[in-house]
Amino acid sequence: MTETPINARFPQGRTAFLLIHGIGEQNPYETVDYFAQNLLKYFEEQKLPIDLEHQIARRKLPNGSGWTESFVRLSSTDNQQQGLIDVHEYYWAPDTENKISVPEILQWAEQTLEGTIEFYNRPQNKDLLDKLLQNQNRKGFFKFRLRSLTIFLRIFNFIYPVLRLAILLALLFAGPFLKGSYLQSAWKLSKTLITPPLINFVGDVAIYTKTDPKSPYQKIRQQVISECLTLLQEILQDEKANYDQVIIAGHSLGSCIAYDTLNLLCIESSLSPDLGKSMRIDKLKGLITFGSPLDKIAFFFRNVAQEQQYIRRRIIEHLNSFRVKPELIRKIPYLSKNPVVCQLEHISWINYYHLKDPISGNLDYYEDLKNEQMTTPTKWGTDGHLSYWTDMKFYESIANHFLYVTKQ
């Protein structure tokens, strides 16, 4: 690379971002819109002339049927700078929305909190706990931020029935005078009106941890992961785009889908005769997680796998072994060899979190990643969970980690 300051040129090479949206009411291309707009804003603040184009490409679903993908391309209007950045999106229908009760959400939070406390109180994890407590905001009773979320859920669970009944009676009484969106089931509307978005966010995460193969949620989960992997492979092997690097980025529950997609990619490449070389996994250079509940889901899974079920536990560990710290895998005399030979050691993983985001956190369950705390002022709860999308420091960090790097 030249010695030209990074804010005086557009990034070199051909980069693709595959974005995976999180929980909540999502519409197609919203993720592309947020990310591309703010990445464009970041470059414009560097006084760079940028062009933005709508691109289309023919893709395939896991069942072999075709579809047309729309994505956007950022490039420099200066012909001397040949780099480009494509922003792709994996859109998964919000099938988990509003399908779990408040008591079930509370049960998940309490069980996960127990797993979190048990993890950090182990003697071998003392260094992690000490590092956690270096932050003055993490000392005392609320050192585990999931505790504040659990208390919030307990209080809401207590007042929820009373609030919903009150809203229901008010809607029934005012029914003759209402119009528009209020002309629907008063019982259903009462739930929508009093339930904070944060409750639905956590509820979607709780549903995602369902591992019962008979559960419809498990089938949805497997379909989502399979579709995401298929799109990722299509992008990696796109001869026309011929990317130098592909970076997968997931927000909130989307970070879990990204992680599970890479786990599945590890499995698929292990079954490949050439260990994934034909899949072009060498082009997969980065994983970005932000607002991620990955540690919380890991703690939940460790808690539900009973001690005597050592075969089941070890199978789950093998199938979800990407970057898991070896010392966290319990030693048993059997099943020590992992059949999954992951070829993704070269991937750079950056995890972004905010102390005002109760769903995210420092990821200590995994190795070979960088945890980066965002400090932009925001409110606790939903605002904190969504703050990354408009935080210019977030895009600056992504540019420095993935776009302005020395090519070997």
C-alpha positions in Angstrom: 0.0 0.0 0.0 1.1 3.6 -0.5 1.8 6.1 2.2 -1.2 8.2 1.3 -3.3 8.9 4.4 -6.3 6.7 4.6 -8.7 9.6 4.6 -7.4 10.7 1.2 -8.2 7.6 -0.8 -10.9 5.0 -1.2 -10.1 1.5 0.1 -8.3 -0.7 -2.4 -9.5 -4.1 -3.5 -12.9 -5.6 -3.9 -14.8 -6.1 -0.6 -18.2 -7.6 0.1 -20.1 -7.2 3.3 -22.9 -9.7 4.0 -25.2 -8.2 6.6 -27.6 -10.2 8.8 -30.3 -8.1 10.5 -31.4 -8.7 14.1 -34.6 -9.0 15.9 -37.6 -6.7 15.6 -39.8 -5.6 12.8 -37.6 -5.7 9.8 -38.3 -4.9 6.1 -36.3 -6.0 3.1 -33.2 -3.8 2.3 -33.5 -1.8 5.6 -30.2 -3.3 6.8 -28.5 -2.4 3.5 -30.0 1.1 3.8 -28.7 1.7 7.3 -25.2 0.3 6.7 -24.6 1.7 3.2 -26.0 5.2 4.1 -23.7 5.5 7.1 -20.7 4.0 5.4 -21.3 6.5 2.6 -21.5 9.3 5.2 -18.2 8.1 6.7 -16.4 8.4 3.4 -18.0 11.7 2.6 -16.7 13.0 5.9 -13.3 12.1 4.6 -14.0 14.3 1.6 -13.9 11.4 -0.8 -16.0 11.5 -4.0 -18.2 8.3 -3.8 -20.5 6.7 -6.3 -23.5 4.5 -5.1 -25.1 2.0 -7.4 -27.9 -0.6 -7.3 -26.7 -4.0 -8.5 -28.5 -7.3 -9.1 -27.3 -10.9 -9.3 -28.8 -14.3 -9.9 -28.7 -16.5 -6.8 -29.9 -19.9 -5.7 -31.8 -21.1 -2.6 -30.8 -24.4 -0.9 -33.5 -26.2 -2.8 -31.9 -25.1 -6.1 -34.6 -22.6 -7.1 -33.4 -19.2 -8.4 -34.0 -15.7 -7.2 -32.6 -12.2 -7.9 -30.6 -10.5 -5.3 -30.4 -6.7 -5.0 -27.4 -5.1 -3.3 -25.6 -1.8 -3.4 -22.1 -0.9 -4.5 -19.9 1.9 -3.2 -17.0 3.0 -5.4 -14.9 6.1 -6.0 -15.7 8.5 -8.8 -12.0 8.9 -9.2 -10.9 6.5 -11.9 -7.4 6.3 -10.4 -8.9 4.4 -7.4 -10.3 1.0 -8.5 -11.6 -0.4 -5.2 -15.3 -1.2 -4.6 -17.4 -2.2 -1.6 -20.6 -4.3 -2.1 -23.2 -4.4 0.6 -25.3 -7.6 0.6 -28.1 -8.5 2.9 -29.5 -11.8 4.2 -33.1 -11.0 5.0 -34.9 -13.6 7.2 -38.6 -13.3 7.9 -39.4 -12.3 11.5 -41.1 -15.6 12.2 -40.1 -15.4 15.9 -41.9 -12.1 16.5 -44.4 -12.1 19.4 -44.5 -15.8 19.7 -43.3 -16.3 23.3 -44.8 -15.3 26.6 -43.3 -12.8 29.1 -43.0 -15.6 31.8 -41.1 -17.7 29.4 -38.8 -14.8 28.5 -38.2 -14.2 32.2 -37.4 -17.9 32.7 -34.8 -17.8 29.9 -33.2 -14.7 31.4 -32.9 -16.2 34.9 -31.5 -19.5 33.7 -29.0 -17.6 31.5 -28.0 -15.4 34.4 -27.3 -18.5 36.5 -25.1 -19.8 33.7 -23.3 -16.5 33.5 -22.6 -16.3 37.2 -21.5 -19.9 37.3 -19.1 -19.3 34.4 -17.4 -16.2 35.8 -17.1 -17.7 39.4 -15.0 -20.6 38.2 -11.4 -20.4 39.5 -10.0 -20.7 36.0 -12.0 -17.7 34.9 -10.8 -15.3 37.7 -8.8 -13.3 35.2 -11.9 -12.7 33.1 -13.9 -11.6 36.1 -11.1 -9.3 37.2 -10.9 -7.8 33.7 -14.7 -7.3 33.8 -14.5 -5.4 37.1 -11.8 -3.0 35.9 -14.7 -1.0 34.5 -16.1 1.1 37.4 -19.6 0.6 36.1 -19.4 -3.1 36.4 -18.6 -3.3 40.2 -21.1 -4.4 42.8 -24.4 -6.1 42.5 -24.8 -5.2 38.8 -21.4 -6.5 37.6 -23.3 -9.0 35.4 -25.4 -6.7 33.2 -27.9 -9.5 32.5 -28.9 -9.0 36.1 -30.4 -5.6 35.4 -32.3 -7.0 32.4 -33.6 -9.9 34.6 -34.8 -7.4 37.2 -36.5 -5.4 34.5 -38.2 -8.5 33.3 -39.3 -9.5 36.8 -40.9 -6.1 37.4 -42.6 -6.1 34.0 -43.8 -9.7 34.5 -45.4 -8.6 37.8 -47.3 -5.6 36.4 -47.9 -7.0 32.9 -51.3 -8.7 33.6 -52.7 -5.6 35.4 -51.5 -3.2 32.6 -52.8 -5.4 29.9 -56.3 -5.7 31.5 -56.4 -2.0 32.0 -55.5 -1.3 28.4 -58.0 -3.9 27.2 -60.9 -2.3 29.2 -59.9 1.1 27.9 -59.9 -0.1 24.3 -63.3 -1.9 24.7 -64.8 1.3 26.2 -63.3 3.6 23.5 -64.0 1.1 20.7 -66.9 3.1 19.0 -64.6 6.2 18.8 -61.5 4.4 17.4 -60.4 4.1 13.8 -57.5 3.0 11.6 -55.0 0.6 13.2 -57.1 0.5 16.4 -59.9 -1.4 14.6 -58.5 -4.9 15.4 -58.6 -7.4 18.2 -58.6 -5.4 21.5 -56.8 -8.3 23.2 -54.1 -8.5 20.6 -53.7 -4.7 20.5 -53.5 -4.4 24.3 -50.4 -6.7 24.2 -48.8 -4.6 21.4 -49.4 -1.3 23.2 -47.9 -2.2 26.6 -45.0 -4.5 25.5 -41.7 -2.6 25.2 -39.6 -3.5 22.1 -36.9 -4.7 24.4 -39.2 -7.5 25.6 -39.8 -8.7 22.0 -36.0 -8.5 21.3 -35.2 -10.7 24.2 -38.1 -13.0 23.3 -36.7 -13.6 19.9 -33.3 -14.5 21.4 -35.0 -16.9 23.8 -36.9 -18.6 21.0 -33.6 -19.0 19.0 -32.2 -21.2 21.8 -35.0 -23.8 21.4 -33.2 -27.0 20.5 -36.1 -29.5 20.5 -36.2 -30.9 16.9 -40.0 -31.2 17.3 -40.3 -27.5 17.8 -41.4 -25.4 14.8 -38.8 -22.8 16.0 -36.0 -25.2 15.6 -37.1 -25.9 12.0 -37.2 -22.2 11.3 -33.7 -21.8 12.8 -32.2 -24.5 10.6 -33.8 -23.1 7.5 -32.5 -19.6 8.2 -28.9 -20.9 8.8 -29.1 -23.1 5.6 -30.3 -20.1 3.5 -27.6 -17.8 4.9 -24.9 -20.3 4.2 -26.1 -20.7 0.6 -26.0 -17.0 0.0 -22.6 -16.7 1.6 -21.2 -19.4 -0.6 -22.8 -17.8 -3.7 -21.0 -14.5 -2.8 -17.7 -16.2 -2.1 -17.8 -18.0 -5.5 -19.2 -15.1 -7.5 -16.8 -15.1 -10.5 -18.2 -11.8 -11.9 -17.7 -9.9 -8.7 -14.4 -11.7 -7.9 -14.1 -10.4 -4.4 -10.8 -10.1 -2.6 -12.5 -10.4 0.7 -15.9 -11.2 2.1 -16.9 -10.0 5.6 -20.0 -11.4 7.4 -21.6 -9.0 9.8 -24.5 -9.7 12.2 -26.4 -7.4 14.5 -28.2 -8.8 17.6 -29.7 -12.2 16.8 -28.2 -11.8 13.4 -24.8 -12.2 15.0 -25.9 -15.7 16.2 -27.1 -16.6 12.7 -23.7 -15.4 11.4 -21.9 -17.5 14.0 -24.0 -20.6 13.3 -23.5 -20.1 9.6 -19.8 -20.2 10.1 -20.2 -23.3 12.2 -22.1 -25.0 9.4 -19.5 -23.8 6.9 -16.9 -25.5 9.1 -18.9 -28.7 9.0 -19.5 -28.5 5.2 -15.8 -27.9 4.5 -14.8 -30.8 6.7 -16.9 -33.0 4.5 -15.4 -31.6 1.3 -12.7 -33.7 -0.3 -10.4 -30.6 -0.6 -11.4 -29.3 2.9 -13.3 -26.3 1.5 -10.8 -25.0 -1.0 -13.4 -25.2 -3.8 -15.8 -23.2 -1.7 -13.3 -20.3 -1.7 -13.4 -20.0 2.1 -10.0 -18.3 1.9 -11.9 -15.2 0.7 -13.9 -15.1 3.9 -11.7 -12.6 5.9 -13.9 -11.2 8.7 -16.7 -11.6 11.2 -18.3 -8.6 12.7 -20.7 -9.0 15.6 -22.5 -6.1 17.3 -25.2 -6.0 19.9 -24.5 -9.7 20.2 -26.0 -12.1 22.7 -23.7 -14.9 21.8 -22.2 -15.4 25.3 -25.7 -15.4 26.8 -26.8 -18.1 24.3 -23.6 -20.1 25.1 -24.3 -19.9 28.8 -27.9 -21.0 28.3 -26.8 -24.0 26.2 -24.2 -25.0 28.9 -26.9 -24.8 31.6 -29.5 -27.0 29.8 -27.1 -29.8 28.8 -27.3 -32.0 31.9 -24.1 -33.2 33.5 -24.9 -36.9 32.9 -25.6 -36.3 29.2 -21.9 -36.2 28.3 -22.4 -37.7 24.8 -25.1 -35.1 23.9 -23.0 -32.3 25.4 -19.9 -33.3 23.5 -21.8 -33.6 20.2 -23.2 -30.1 20.7 -19.7 -28.8 21.5 -18.3 -30.3 18.3 -21.0 -28.8 16.2 -20.6 -25.4 17.8 -16.8 -25.3 18.2 -15.8 -22.3 16.1 -13.5 -20.2 18.3 -14.7 -21.7 21.6 -12.0 -21.6 24.2 -10.6 -25.1 24.6 -10.3 -24.8 28.4 -14.1 -24.3 28.5 -14.7 -27.8 27.1 -15.2 -30.2 29.9 -12.7 -33.1 29.9 -14.1 -36.6 29.5 -12.3 -39.9 28.6 -14.4 -40.3 25.4 -15.2 -38.4 22.2 -12.1 -36.3 22.4 -11.5 -36.1 18.6 -13.6 -33.4 16.9 -14.7 -34.6 13.4 -15.2 -30.9 12.4 -11.9 -29.6 11.0 -12.5 -25.9 10.8 -10.6 -24.0 8.1 -11.5 -20.5 9.3 -8.5 -19.7 11.6 -7.6 -16.8 9.3 -10.8 -14.9 10.0 -10.5 -11.6 11.9 -13.4 -11.4 14.4 -14.4 -8.0 16.0 -17.2 -7.8 18.5 -18.8 -4.4 19.3 -20.8 -3.9 22.4 -22.2 -1.0 24.5 -22.8 -0.9 28.2 -26.2 0.7 27.5 -27.2 -2.3 25.4 -28.5 -5.1 27.7 -28.4 -7.7 25.0 -24.8 -7.3 24.0 -21.6 -7.8 26.0 -17.9 -8.6 26.1 -17.6 -12.1 24.5 -15.5 -14.2 26.9 -16.7 -17.6 25.8 -14.7 -17.4 22.6 -11.0 -17.0 21.6 -9.1 -15.1 19.0 -11.4 -12.1 18.8 -11.3 -8.5 19.7 -14.0 -7.0 22.0 -14.4 -3.3 21.3 -16.7 -1.2 23.6 -18.7 1.6 22.0 -19.0 4.7 24.2 -21.3 7.0 22.2 -23.9 8.5 24.6 -27.3 6.7 24.3 -30.1 5.5 26.6 -30.2 2.0 28.2 -32.4 -0.5 26.4 -33.6 -0.4 22.9 -31.7 2.8 22.0 -28.5 1.3 23.2 -29.2 -1.9 21.2 -29.7 0.0 18.0 -27.1 2.7 18.5 -24.4 1.0 16.4 -26.1 1.6 13.1 -25.7 5.4 13.3 -22.4 5.6 15.3 -19.7 6.9 13.0 -17.1 5.5 15.4 -18.5 2.1 14.5 -17.9 2.6 10.8 -14.5 4.2 11.4 -13.4 1.1 13.3 -14.7 -1.3 10.6 -12.8 0.7 8.0 -9.6 0.6 10.0 -9.9 -3.1 10.7 -11.1 -4.4 7.3 -10.8 -1.8 4.6 -7.5 0.0 5.3 -5.2 -3.0 5.9 -1.9 -3.9 4.5 -2.2 -6.5 1.7 0.2 -9.4 2.1 
